[in-house]
Amino acid sequence: MPLIQVDLDRALYDDKHEQLSSEIHQAQIDVLGIPADDLFQVFRPREPGEIKFDPTYGGVDRQSLVIVTMTMVHMYSAATKRKLFEAITSRWAALGVRPEDVQICVVEVGFEDWWAGK
């Protein structure tokens, strides 16, 4: 049950949040094998100037920044997480979001750290 939180410019949110949501969810289904009804996402649109970043850090040419924080149970290999990152960024690239403008962070917890309503 990954919990996805996405911080992004308000204009991008207003224009494409449904497609971004659908594509990140499908990437999880394809790569992690989560059930189709395992959908838990929070989009936080930000006004200009609220997301601060260095446009050239690490030799990457960033024009904007979309921050994706994924909280999930520690159960996936590094290779699987890498495949997930690549699936998300390639799907979003088809929507016009440059991979260079996406930062993804996984926060891993134990099964005992979740409450899902029962």
N, C-alpha and C positions, 0 to 999 in steps of 0.2 A: 504494500500500500504506500507507494511513494506520495509524498506531499510536495507539490510543485508550487513554488512562489516565483513570480516573474515581475521584476521591476523594469519598466520601459517608458520611453517617451509617450506622453499622452497622444500625440498625433498618430504614432504607430498603433497604440491601443485602439484608438477610435476607428482607425482604418482596417485593422486586420486581427483584432484579438480573437475572433471566432476561429479563423483559419490557423492562427498560431496555436491556440488551444487544441484544436483537432489534430494538428501535425505532431505536436509534442506527445499527445496521448497515443497516437498511432505508433510513434517511435518506441514508446514503452511497451506497447502490446507486441510489436514485432521483435524487439531485442530482449526485453526482460521476461516476456511471456505472461504479463499481468492480464487478468480478466478484463474484458471490455467495459464492465461496470465499475472498475477500480479507478474512478475519476475524482481526484481531489486537487484542485488548482486554485491559487489566489493570484490574480493579476493586480498589480499596483501601478497604475499610470502616474507618471511624474511630470511635473511642469518643467519648462526649460530652466536649466541651471541646477536642478535638484540632484542629478546624477553627475558626479565628479569622476574624472578619469584622465589619465595621461594618454594622449592619442598615439604615442609611439613606444610605450613601455614594452620591453622585450622584443623590439624590432617589428612590432605589428602595427599596421596602418589602420587605426581605428577612426571612424567618422562619427560614430555614436556608440552607445553601449546598452545592451540588453543583458540584465543580470538574472540568471536562473539559479535558484537554490533548490536543491532536491534533497529532502530528508527521507531516508529509506533505511530499512533493516540491513545490517552488515551481512550480506550473503552473496554479493556479486563479485566476480573476479575483476581485476584491473582491466583485462582485455574486454570483458563484457561492458564495463562502464565506458571504455574508449569507443566501442561500437555504438553505444547509446549516444554519446556526444556527437559522433560523426553522423548518425542518423538524424538527430535533431537539427544540426546545423545544415545538413544537405536539404532536408525538407523545408527549413525556413529560408534557405537560399532561393528556392523555387518561388517563394513569396516576396523576394526582394530584400531579405535581411542578410547582410553580408556575414559570413562566418567570422570574419575578423572583428565584428561588432558584438559578438556573443561571448559572454563569460558564464561558464557553468561550474557550480560548486556542489559537490555531494557531501552531505552531512550524514554519517552513518550512526545508527543506534541499534540497540538490541531489541528483540521481540518484546521484552518486558517493559519497554519504554513507550508502548503504544496503547491508546484506548480508542476504540473505534465504535463506540456506542453500545457495546454489550460485552 
